Structure formats: structure tokens, C-alpha cells
Amino acid sequence: MERMQIVLAADSPLGKAGQKVNLELTPADVHDPAEIPSYLAGYKNWTYRADEMSKAVLVDNDEDKYRSFSQDDAFEPVRVKGALTGPTPEVDPRSSLDSYKVIDRYVGSFVPAITEMQKGNNYNPRMAAARRCRSALLLDRELDVLGPSGLLTTVGNWNGAQVNALAAGEQWNGGANADPIAVIQESIEASAQPIAELWMNQKLAHLFIRNASVRDHMRQLLGDGNANNIAMGVANMAAGGAPIDFMIPGLPPIKVSAAKYKNTSGVLTYIMPDYVVLLTTPPGVPSDGEEIATSYTFRRRGPSGVGMEAREFIVEGRGPYGGTMVVLAMADVAKMTANNCGGLITGVIQ
């Protein structure tokens, strides 16, 4: 290491006058700390899944009506027998119109011009601002659909026959009479249309596959290897990675929502509460009068045609040089289009 030599002119704490003192160079003498150009850390939520639970129907107008045929057209017996020369029995298609009105969501982030002038190599302020805005919109949408007071997790939004409230002893975390598979099958049987998928948060998924009766069922039909792979997949859900869906014989696909949020107490918790949601979710947009989903989301198509808009505009009146406002926007509303299709299981945890 290089050494620096000085001669003291007078007595000092470093030595006596005329004495030579050797001072070693330290890292601080040769390096000015700066941001590491190859390191940029941060947090990312798990995959948002509201658009899977309440599929988007793109619309042009903020407010309109949608038509649904009555369930009685499919299930109500009518008189079809008659005499050869008698009057023809008649039926009429029955339908009703319901309304939607989209709710605007939009948020912006101001990026000062002076900040962009002095940005580092690994941090693009405008890109970070857009990413932050997008996350805020999607989190709000997730809470609206499957949060604690969400459309699909509010008991009052369901037809009463579709809500299965577990009794004491039936809870999955130690109830003496717990039988998760039987409970889910009961909810499937109560639905007016086929169940396409089951939803639960990661905590409930762990309880489900940890339950002794479920483990025995999986081992019997899948073998130990596949049963263990399912358990590991649920436990190791990668943040922002591919969502974990799994199947066990006798049940529809089970889908796991692991996204979290800070509640009003500042505690990080799962967005989806400790309920099981069963959904009817046919593909595409219904157009033949014989398909319906538990829920659809009516989303304004917007200028881009995809339902989410991103734009930037110059703001001159802020700071010494102005800056750029980055704005993301979407407008939609989730509607319960068939509250007797699917189901809600509550009281899963004691």
C-alpha cells in the first residue's frame, strides 16, 4: 500500500516537532462511494389473479345494459304433451336486462426533469414510475374482486344456497370432523352450473394439502411422489412468477392466490381472505344465451383497445425545469352475473 510522509512543524498529538510520520492511504482516500451500477433490488407482489376470477368483457361505453336469459328456461319443466289435433303448447324465452357502470381508476407519478438529468445507469425514473402506477391499479382491482370486502368474498353477494358455513369441528386446521373434499363436493353439487375452478389463498392451500384425509386421498390416487410435488409447488410459489394451480382427482382445478397487501393495521396479509371460492368460468364472452359465469368485469376498451391506458405529459409549473407526469388508467366494474353458479365456503379456519 502507498504511504504518505509528512514532517510535523510543531508538537502535536501525532508526534514531536521535526519527527517524520508515515500515514497509510485508506480506501476513502482513493474512492468516492457511488451507487453500484449493476444492483437494483426491490419487492414484487405475487401474481394478481382478479382477471382470471372475473374475466374482462371489453365495452365501448361507460354505462350500458347486458342481457341474461332466465335459469327457468333451462330448468323449469313445461307441458309439451298434447292431442294430435289439439292446440300447440307454447313457451316464451325469458330474459332480463341488468346495468353496469364502470368506475375509473387512474394514478400518476411526477418525474422531475432535473432528476432524469442526473439518473444513474441502472435506474430509469419514468419506467419505475409507470411500474409503480400499474401496481397500484392492479392491487386496487384485486381488492375489489377478492379482497376482504370483495365482490366474490362477500357472503351477501351470493345466493343463500351457495354459501357453505362450516360448523364447529369441521374446520381444516384441526377440526375433529374436518373433511375438505366432502365439503367442496357439497358446494359443487349446489351450483346451478358446472364448477370450472376452486380458489383459495396460500394459507388455505397449505391447510388443505396438509389435512390427513386429503393427503390419504392424494396418495391413494396420485402416489406419494405427485402428492409431495403438489405440496412443494404450493409452498414455493415464486413472487411474480407463474401462479400455482394443481389438480387432485375428484375436484376441479385448484387455483392459489398468494398476493398480499398491508391492511389498515399495517400488517402484511393475504388479499384473499380465508374462504374457498368456487367459480363457473366458461371461456370467452357469452353470445349464445346458454353460457354464463359467476362474475364478469365490464371494462372500457379505451383508445388502446386493451382496457389499460398509459400516457405522459409535460408539466411546466413544477420545479426549476418542470418534468413529466406518467399516468396509468383503467375503467371497469366487476358484476355478479350469476350468484347461484359457484359457491363460497366460510369458517374454514377455527
Sequence and secondary structure as in RCSB ss.txt:
>XXXX:A:sequence
MERMQIVLAADSPLGKAGQKVNLELTPADVHDPAEIPSYLAGYKNWTYRADEMSKAVLVDNDEDKYRSFSQDDAF
EPVRVKGALTGPTPEVDPRSSLDSYKVIDRYVGSFVPAITEMQKGNNYNPRMAAARRCRSALLLDRELDVLGPSG
LLTTVGNWNGAQVNALAAGEQWNGGANADPIAVIQESIEASAQPIAELWMNQKLAHLFIRNASVRDHMRQLLGDG
NANNIAMGVANMAAGGAPIDFMIPGLPPIKVSAAKYKNTSGVLTYIMPDYVVLLTTPPGVPSDGEEIATSYTFRR
RGPSGVGMEAREFIVEGRGPYGGTMVVLAMADVAKMTANNCGGLITGVIQ
>XXXX:A:secstr
  EEEEE SS BTTB TT EEEEE  HHHH      TT           HHHHSEEEEESSSEEEEEEE THHHH
        TTS        EEEEEEE EEEEEEEEEEHHHHHT  TT  HHHHHHHHHHHHHHHHHHHHHHSTT 
GGG GGGS GGGEEE  TT  TTT TT  HHHHHHHHHHH SS   EEEEEHHHHHHHHHSHHHHHHHHHHHHHH
HHHHHHHHHHT  TTS   EE  TTS  EEEE  EEE TTS EEESS S EEEE   SS   SSS   SEEEEEE
 TTTSSS EEEEEEE SSTTT EEEEEEEEEEEEEES TTSSEEEE    
